[in-house]
Amino acid sequence: AQDAGMSLRHFEDFLYGACLLDWSAERERMARYASRFDAAEEVRLVGAETDLRLSIAGRSGEIDAGGANLPGGEFFYSPVEDSAEGSIAFTEFPAISVGREVQGVRLRFQGGRVTDASAESNEDFLLEKLDQDEGARRLGELGIGCNPGITRYMKNTLFDEKMDGTVHLALGNSPPEIGGTNVSQIHWDIVKDLRKGGRILLDGELVQENGVWAI
């Protein structure tokens, strides 16, 4: 509660609201969105300082509706390892790893690898993580947050990556069970808020705008 800047009572309400959902109904809802992603080849994320394309061709997603962990509320893919092209700015929330906060992460991808990276704070730590091994500069995961009970950032990635109207990208190791082949010592989830001016396009078709689904 202290990390999230909430009173204990407010945090209790938030926690139960995020976890005590009708997970069967949530799975059905997320499956509708995931089926459209499964049929697509290219995902494009657009927003402030952000225009990033990546391929999920031949990859199937997995839905977390409270079965993998609590809270659930996401579906996720392992992008084709050499496909990411463009830039993304994680300016809404800090990226957190091993207790370190990195503000204002900006990444540029070419051929699936991070070729340029900067941060407004703790940039040295960001670069250190990216240089940890060969796989650290590639994407291991694209996740789509869908939990309607999570509407604010709370400095806990297990919750923050499920926030409705956000996406998260993981640098590093990819889940092999969904087709990923990238190997790294790190798996660093970083959350991007799309609720103010963000868009998701699948093969050029708009499917989400300002965090609201169009499908």
C-alpha positions, 0 to 999 in steps of 0.5 A: 500500500505504501509503494502504491501511495494508497491507504491500507483500506484503499489498497484492500479494495483495489486488491480484491477488485483486481483479483475477485473477478468472474474469470470465466467471463474474463477469459471469454472476453479476452479470447475474442480479442486474442482470436483477432491477434492470432489471425494477424501477422503484424502488430503496430503500436502507435502513440506519443514518440511511439511507432513500433511494428512487430510480427506475431506471424505463426505465433499463438497467444496465451490468455491469463484469466487467473490460471497462471497467477493472480491477478490475471487479466492479460493475453500475451505473445512472443514476437518473431525475434527479428521483427521489431522495427521502430521506436517506443517511449515508456514515459508514463511509468518507470521501468522497475527491475530488482528494486531499481526504477528507470524513468523515461525509457526510450528504445529504438529497434532495428531487425528485432534488436534495440539499437538505441536506448536512453532514459531520463534517470538510471540510464546506466542501469538500463544500458547495463541490462541491455548488454547483459547478454546477446538476447537482452536486446530482443523482445521476449514478450508482447502482453496486452493488459485487460484487467478492468479492476486495475486502472492505476499504476502501483509499482508492482509489475504483477499488477501493472502489466495487467492494467486495462488499456496498456501493453507491456513489452518484455526485453529478453527471455521469451516463453518457449511454450508460446513459440518464443526462441529468444534466450536471455538471463533477463525478462524485463516487463515494461508497461506502456499506457495507451489510454491517452492517444495510443493505438493498436493496429493489426495488419493495418486495421485499428483494433484499439484506440485510447485503451478502448477496443474497436473489435 
